[in-house]
């Protein structure tokens, strides 16, 4: 029922500008269970002007920033990576997020854990 309500918001044409459309998710999701637990936690990395601000000397890679964030979240919520079923992340630059997810998933996350952008 909630999905239908959200899709109704996305498929109506706004008064101006392009219409938003709902798109199916292609995740490998299993059926919801009463035993499922969702951990919601938010952290962010430092902001700085590219090549001029705080990151002028050595700009960090997306993988370094993402690793620091996920490590801090796991410490805050007192969970081990293998206890998670998947991770959903948000970021303002899609290309950087996808690159960081690919690097992070190959370096630090358990092979069985999907990362969802």
C-alpha positions as CSV (number, residue, x, y, z in Angstrom):
1,X,0.0,0.0,0.0
2,X,2.8,2.5,0.9
3,X,4.6,1.7,-2.3
4,X,1.4,2.6,-4.3
5,X,1.1,5.9,-2.5
6,X,4.8,6.8,-3.2
7,X,4.4,5.8,-6.8
8,X,1.4,8.0,-7.1
9,X,3.6,10.9,-6.0
10,X,6.2,10.1,-8.5
11,X,4.0,9.5,-11.6
12,X,1.8,12.6,-11.5
13,X,3.1,15.3,-13.8
14,X,4.2,18.5,-11.9
15,X,2.9,21.9,-13.1
16,X,6.3,22.7,-14.6
17,X,9.3,20.8,-15.5
18,X,9.8,17.1,-16.4
19,X,7.6,14.4,-14.9
20,X,9.2,12.1,-12.3
21,X,8.7,8.4,-12.9
22,X,8.9,5.4,-10.6
23,X,11.5,2.9,-11.5
24,X,11.7,-0.7,-10.3
25,X,14.6,-1.7,-8.0
26,X,16.7,-4.5,-9.3
27,X,18.1,-5.7,-5.9
28,X,18.4,-9.2,-4.7
29,X,15.9,-8.7,-1.9
30,X,14.3,-11.4,0.1
31,X,10.8,-11.4,1.5
32,X,10.4,-9.1,4.5
33,X,10.4,-10.9,7.9
34,X,9.3,-9.9,11.4
35,X,12.9,-10.6,12.4
36,X,14.3,-8.0,10.0
37,X,16.1,-5.1,11.7
38,X,16.8,-1.8,9.9
39,X,19.7,0.4,11.2
40,X,19.4,4.0,10.2
41,X,22.4,6.2,10.9
42,X,23.8,9.3,9.3
43,X,27.3,10.7,9.2
44,X,29.1,12.8,6.6
45,X,32.6,13.6,5.6
46,X,34.2,17.0,5.8
47,X,33.4,19.5,3.0
48,X,36.0,21.6,1.3
49,X,36.6,23.4,-2.0
50,X,38.4,21.2,-4.5
51,X,42.1,22.0,-4.8
52,X,41.7,25.1,-2.7
53,X,40.4,24.4,0.7
54,X,41.1,21.9,3.4
55,X,41.9,19.1,0.9
56,X,44.4,21.2,-1.1
57,X,47.6,19.4,0.0
58,X,46.2,15.8,-0.5
59,X,42.7,15.4,-1.6
60,X,41.2,12.1,-0.2
61,X,39.8,9.5,-2.5
62,X,36.2,8.6,-2.3
63,X,37.2,5.2,-1.0
64,X,39.0,6.7,1.9
65,X,36.1,8.9,2.8
66,X,33.6,6.1,2.5
67,X,35.7,3.7,4.5
68,X,36.0,6.3,7.3
69,X,32.2,6.8,7.3
70,X,31.3,3.1,7.3
71,X,33.9,2.3,9.9
72,X,32.5,5.0,12.2
73,X,28.9,3.9,11.7
74,X,29.7,0.3,12.5
75,X,31.5,1.5,15.7
76,X,28.6,3.7,16.7
77,X,25.9,1.1,16.3
78,X,28.2,-1.7,17.7
79,X,27.8,-4.1,14.7
80,X,30.3,-6.2,12.8
81,X,30.2,-6.0,9.0
82,X,29.2,-9.6,8.7
83,X,26.0,-8.9,10.6
84,X,24.7,-6.6,7.9
85,X,22.6,-7.8,5.0
86,X,23.1,-4.7,2.8
87,X,24.2,-1.1,3.0
88,X,22.4,1.8,1.3
89,X,24.3,5.0,0.8
90,X,23.6,8.5,-0.5
91,X,26.0,11.0,-2.0
92,X,25.6,14.2,-4.0
93,X,27.8,13.1,-6.9
94,X,26.6,9.9,-8.4
95,X,29.9,9.1,-10.3
96,X,31.9,9.5,-7.1
97,X,29.5,7.3,-5.1
98,X,29.6,4.5,-7.6
99,X,33.4,4.6,-7.9
100,X,33.7,4.6,-4.1
101,X,31.2,1.7,-3.7
102,X,33.1,-0.4,-6.2
103,X,36.4,0.3,-4.4
104,X,35.0,-0.2,-0.9
105,X,33.2,-3.4,-1.8
106,X,36.4,-4.9,-3.2
107,X,38.6,-3.9,-0.3
108,X,36.6,-4.1,2.9
109,X,33.1,-5.4,2.8
110,X,32.2,-9.1,3.1
111,X,31.7,-10.6,-0.3
112,X,28.2,-11.5,0.5
113,X,27.1,-8.0,1.4
114,X,25.5,-6.0,-1.5
115,X,26.0,-2.2,-1.5
116,X,23.0,-0.3,-2.7
117,X,23.6,3.3,-4.0
